[in-house]
Amino acid sequence: MTSRDLDAFAAWVEDLVRDRGYDIDSPRGGGKSRLADGAGVHRAAVTRLLQRQSMPDLETTRRLARVLGVPVREMLIRSGRLTAEELAEPHEYLAAPASGPDLGRRPTLEEVADLLGVPADRREMFVRVVEQFLPNDEPAGDHTAVDAQVPEEAVTGSSHTAD
């Protein structure tokens, strides 16, 4: 990344911040602190970006995107971390016309998991949970059907035990 990339990204973020009503121009406006608090990041990270000293880390970028109301994808592309080609949008992939034997074929749940970035060790659980929400009359895709029920704690992350 060049200093020109950092400058362009910081200028874009500054415009977003001002458009969202944060006063970052007056010394005691409190905009940088409010932005940092809203995003749950250190004020110094916001200051370093706006002063063109450093690019925020990925977690800070994600949090700033949320509070500024822009897609993380756009933040990553504008920051120069990734290109639009490297970070293809899943709906573009799903809407792209297939050719040959794939014409009209729905993606499998494994393909959807891959597009969403579901870790390999959690794909089976992802498939089992998503299958519960699909209509019974439509095949979910080319994957092995699992008859076992998904435990509630696997879905909610908590367990309910009687004492």
C-alpha positions as CSV (number, residue, x, y, z in Angstrom):
1,M,0.0,0.0,0.0
2,T,1.3,3.4,-0.9
3,S,0.8,6.7,1.0
4,R,-1.5,7.7,-1.9
5,D,-3.7,4.7,-1.2
6,L,-3.9,5.6,2.5
7,D,-4.6,9.3,1.7
8,A,-7.4,8.3,-0.7
9,F,-9.0,5.9,1.8
10,A,-8.7,8.3,4.7
11,A,-10.3,11.1,2.6
12,W,-13.2,8.8,1.7
13,V,-13.7,7.8,5.3
14,E,-13.5,11.5,6.4
15,D,-16.3,12.3,3.9
16,L,-18.4,9.4,5.3
17,V,-17.8,10.5,8.9
18,R,-18.8,14.1,8.2
19,D,-21.9,12.9,6.2
20,R,-22.9,10.8,9.3
21,G,-22.8,13.9,11.5
22,Y,-19.6,13.4,13.3
23,D,-17.7,16.7,14.0
24,I,-14.1,15.8,13.3
25,D,-13.0,19.3,12.3
26,S,-13.2,21.3,15.5
27,P,-10.7,20.6,18.2
28,R,-13.4,19.9,20.8
29,G,-16.1,18.6,18.6
30,G,-15.9,15.1,20.0
31,G,-16.6,13.4,16.7
32,K,-13.5,11.2,16.8
33,S,-14.3,10.0,20.3
34,R,-18.0,9.4,19.4
35,L,-17.0,7.5,16.3
36,A,-14.5,5.3,18.2
37,D,-17.0,4.7,21.0
38,G,-19.8,3.7,18.5
39,A,-17.5,1.4,16.7
40,G,-15.9,-0.1,19.9
41,V,-12.4,0.8,18.9
42,H,-9.6,2.9,20.4
43,R,-9.8,6.6,19.6
44,A,-6.1,6.4,18.6
45,A,-7.0,4.1,15.7
46,V,-9.5,6.6,14.3
47,T,-7.0,9.5,14.8
48,R,-4.2,7.6,13.1
49,L,-6.4,6.9,10.1
50,L,-7.7,10.4,9.8
51,Q,-4.2,11.9,10.1
52,R,-3.0,9.4,7.4
53,Q,-0.6,7.7,9.7
54,S,-1.7,4.1,9.4
55,M,-4.4,1.9,7.9
56,P,-6.8,0.3,10.5
57,D,-6.5,-3.4,11.1
58,L,-9.2,-5.7,9.8
59,E,-11.3,-5.8,12.9
60,T,-11.2,-2.0,13.2
61,T,-12.2,-1.7,9.5
62,R,-15.1,-4.1,10.1
63,R,-16.3,-2.1,13.1
64,L,-16.0,1.3,11.4
65,A,-17.9,-0.1,8.4
66,R,-20.7,-1.1,10.7
67,V,-21.0,2.2,12.5
68,L,-20.6,4.2,9.2
69,G,-23.3,2.1,7.5
70,V,-21.2,0.8,4.6
71,P,-20.5,-2.7,3.5
72,V,-17.3,-4.2,4.8
73,R,-16.6,-5.4,1.3
74,E,-16.5,-1.7,0.1
75,M,-14.2,-0.7,3.0
76,L,-11.8,-3.5,2.2
77,I,-11.7,-2.7,-1.5
78,R,-11.4,1.1,-1.0
79,S,-8.6,0.5,1.5
80,G,-6.7,-1.4,-1.1
81,R,-6.5,-4.6,0.9
82,L,-8.5,-6.5,-1.7
83,T,-9.7,-5.9,-5.2
84,A,-13.2,-6.3,-6.3
85,E,-12.2,-9.5,-8.2
86,E,-10.6,-11.0,-5.1
87,L,-13.7,-10.3,-3.1
88,A,-16.5,-11.3,-5.5
89,E,-20.0,-10.8,-4.1
90,P,-21.8,-14.1,-3.5
91,H,-25.0,-12.8,-5.1
92,E,-23.0,-12.1,-8.3
93,Y,-21.8,-15.7,-8.3
94,L,-25.3,-17.0,-7.7
95,A,-26.9,-14.8,-10.3
96,A,-24.3,-15.5,-13.0
97,P,-25.7,-17.6,-15.8
98,A,-24.2,-21.1,-15.7
99,S,-23.3,-22.9,-18.9
100,G,-23.3,-26.5,-20.0
101,P,-24.6,-29.1,-17.6
102,D,-24.7,-26.5,-14.8
103,L,-27.3,-24.4,-16.6
104,G,-30.2,-23.8,-14.2
105,R,-28.6,-25.8,-11.3
106,R,-29.0,-24.4,-7.8
107,P,-25.8,-24.3,-5.8
108,T,-25.3,-27.0,-3.2
109,L,-25.3,-26.1,0.5
110,E,-21.6,-26.9,0.5
111,E,-21.1,-24.3,-2.3
112,V,-23.1,-21.8,-0.4
113,A,-21.1,-22.5,2.8
114,D,-17.9,-22.0,0.7
115,L,-19.2,-18.6,-0.6
116,L,-20.1,-17.5,2.9
117,G,-16.7,-18.5,4.3
118,V,-18.0,-21.2,6.7
119,P,-15.0,-23.0,8.1
120,A,-14.5,-26.6,6.9
121,D,-14.9,-28.0,10.4
122,R,-18.4,-26.4,10.7
123,R,-19.8,-27.2,7.2
124,E,-21.6,-30.3,8.2
125,M,-23.4,-28.4,11.0
126,F,-24.1,-25.5,8.6
127,V,-25.7,-27.9,6.1
128,R,-27.8,-29.6,8.8
129,V,-29.1,-26.3,10.2
130,V,-29.9,-24.8,6.8
131,E,-31.7,-27.9,5.7
132,Q,-34.2,-27.4,8.4
133,F,-35.3,-24.1,6.8
134,L,-35.7,-25.5,3.2
135,P,-39.1,-26.6,1.9
136,N,-39.4,-30.4,2.0
137,D,-40.5,-30.6,-1.6
138,E,-37.3,-29.0,-2.9
139,P,-34.0,-30.8,-3.0
140,A,-31.3,-28.9,-1.0
141,G,-28.5,-29.9,-3.4
142,D,-25.9,-32.6,-4.0
143,H,-24.9,-33.4,-0.5
144,T,-25.5,-36.3,1.8
145,A,-28.7,-36.1,3.7
146,V,-28.3,-36.2,7.4
147,D,-31.1,-37.7,9.4
148,A,-29.9,-36.8,12.9
149,Q,-31.4,-33.8,14.6
150,V,-29.2,-30.9,15.4
151,P,-28.9,-30.4,19.2
152,E,-30.3,-27.1,20.4
153,E,-26.9,-26.1,21.9
154,A,-25.3,-26.5,18.5
155,V,-27.7,-23.9,17.1
156,T,-28.0,-21.5,20.0
157,G,-24.6,-21.9,21.6
158,S,-26.2,-22.6,25.0
159,S,-27.5,-25.6,26.7
160,H,-30.5,-26.0,29.0
161,T,-30.0,-28.6,31.7
162,A,-32.3,-29.3,34.5
163,D,-30.7,-29.2,38.0
